[in-house]
Amino acid sequence: MRVLILGGDGYLGWPTAMDFAAKGHDVLTMDNYLRRSIALETGSEALTPNPNLTARADIFKSLTGKSVGVLIGDCADYRTLSKAVADFKPDTVIHYAEQPSAPYSMMSFDTAHLTLNNNLNATFNIIFAVLEHAPECHIIKLGTMGEYGTPNIDIEEGWIEIEHKGRKDKFLYPRQAGSLYHTTKVLDTDLLWFYVRTYGLRVTDLMQGPVYGLSTAEADMDERLIPNFHYDDIFGTVVNRFLTQAVAGIPLTVYGKGGQTRGYLNLTDTLKCVNLAMVHPPDHGKLRILNQFTQVFSVNELAEKVKRVGNHMGLDVKIKPIDNPRKEMEEHRYEAHSTGLMELGLKPHLMTDEVVSGMLERILKYKDLIDPKKVMPRVRWKK
Amino acid sequence: MRVLILGGDGYLGWPTAMDFAAKGHDVLTMDNYLRRSIALETGSEALTPNPNLTARADIFKSLTGKSVGVLIGDCADYRTLSKAVADFKPDTVIHYAEQPSAPYSMMSFDTAHLTLNNNLNATFNIIFAVLEHAPECHIIKLGTMGEYGTPNIDIEEGWIEIEHKGRKDKFLYPRQAGSLYHTTKVLDTDLLWFYVRTYGLRVTDLMQGPVYGLSTAEADMDERLIPNFHYDDIFGTVVNRFLTQAVAGIPLTVYGKGGQTRGYLNLTDTLKCVNLAMVHPPDHGKLRILNQFTQVFSVNELAEKVKRVGNHMGLDVKIKPIDNPRKEMEEHRYEAHSTGLMELGLKPHLMTDEVVSGMLERILKYKDLIDPKKVMPRVRWKK
């Protein structure tokens, strides 16, 4: 298969590119290094080595003999993206090319403006580039479980049948997200669904939970291939942040009451899910939505787990709740369903104690590089 | 009250500006003449005289002694808009500043790109300009009944309580629009609702049906004050197009089976509704959504009504169904609720035979200026 991976330099994009190239697919990555620029601007650089995309592709080739194509360019620029699609003629486009930080999207007018325009225009351009140059192509879009928010009813898989005054119809499941970043993903879904039903595109929208981990079969070959591992308040997801705090002897910063509950998954499962979506494409005119997580935890449960495993390894791990910088429910019901990916064959790689201790051991190698200033929240949701 | 009317040159913006100035409010209009540019580009100029906004404000002042302020500038440019809000310090902002044509939004990549970016960024900029410079200001946003599409359940007023597996929660009513233009209004609603609940803005979102008519108390003083009356396929709403076809002896072009059913309202009722929303603002943190229409008609019913009244006046009116250029249901249930504006005091100006004959007589004065080429659809929804 010819696979175009947009956002191929990212925490998910790069390991996907290696995994798919290792499986024998013809892979082209595209990225404009936006995340690297923002990391530099906000002092949120990754913990692990991060050669640029071209250098990583060279290292990967020297180790495996497999090629990953690299194109440095902006997906929010139609000329650049449409030329890539026209030249490469992908069978599948995987769309990771979005500004991915919720706190960054809430910092200022400028960061919100960038997030809105970058994310919406990347999605919009992909729709038109595929329509124009590769109409058979399957678009796999990374959405987020955060689109749904924390409703008082069960979270279904993308769609819901509503019975109202004795009549029924099926709709997109109602979405109500907790940051501007997450809201741009809601807008992406609305936009994709409009063009899918109007022009017959084939799209999979993966509602992914927060991802954790830094190990994949290919990343384990050479530390320079480890996906950009962030533990800061801008790009660090909660599990990666807790693991790094545990290693550095910084108390785990639980936001507020810590009852915030979400569905999580291991980085290696992201690769499996995207692969399953790719090899089982939906029909034309279908927006297939899959909820992509394997286990549900509250923030307190995650903190306790990291503390217990860390202490068992001899680390001095403490938990310290802090004022919640976000506006979100800290205690709530969370019942989310996820069967589609299991039906396609996903066998989850769960967060066992061994998985947690393995991640802690890996991060211990970089202990001296951890900057304690990076882990405290700098962005508040209040105006 | 200090009222900033964005899109003040438009079919609705200009009569609103006159009406509010006549009522003694301090009115500033802002417009970048985007609709005029598109009308020129697509050969869709208005039928009636259309002096520019500054000239109209001068005419209005000479007739009434009342001032309408004019600022020519782009609401999608934050520097321009935020300066206007900072300088004028409005109590109310009325947001009509969007590319309003569904067919134009479906013409090409470029027209879709312009519609998406203009409409979203205008809304986004208004949110931030109000937060920064006038946090008490009430934002009145013109949405569209078209956001809801044509679902198989009753259309409620903006929100719906969903009962699902024995539990309940309240959500935005599901939205599923029929063009990219209408979809940008869905995205606007999502964006407004995020910032309302996060930062405590006060917003009224008016889900308006198609508007008809060319008469208001102020427009009737001088033909140069008539709102831009369009009968073309780009900007002409269906009633205005049928009226003009009836006058010109062109068969009324019903799209497809003609069972498409929507809620309509008279131009004068738009002014009353916006005024009622303004004088009864919602609390901070509330997104008040009101369905703004007064009568429900199918396209066939509208055509029959115009035909009957026109023939009675001695016009030779025929109806000729044509292939539907749009992708939409041509026969469907439509049960939409609208009580909020009635509760605020709206007394509708209904589409009686006298109202229809009055509009026909008015348009007859411009019969020689009607260009039959302009009424046929040039844009198809198919790719």
Interface residues (C-beta under 8 A of the other chain):
Chain A: Y78 F109 A112 H113 L116 N117 L120 N121 F124 F128 L131 E132 P151 N152 I153 D154 I160 I162 E163 H164 K165 R167 K168 D169 F171 L172 P174 R175 Q176 A177 L180 T183 V186 L187 D190 L191 W193 F194 T198 Y199 G200 K327 W381 K383
Chain B: Y78 F109 A112 H113 L116 N117 L120 N121 F124 F128 L131 E132 P151 N152 I153 D154 I160 I162 E163 H164 K165 R167 K168 D169 F171 L172 P174 R175 Q176 A177 L180 T183 V186 L187 D190 L191 W193 F194 T198 Y199 G200 K327 W381 K383
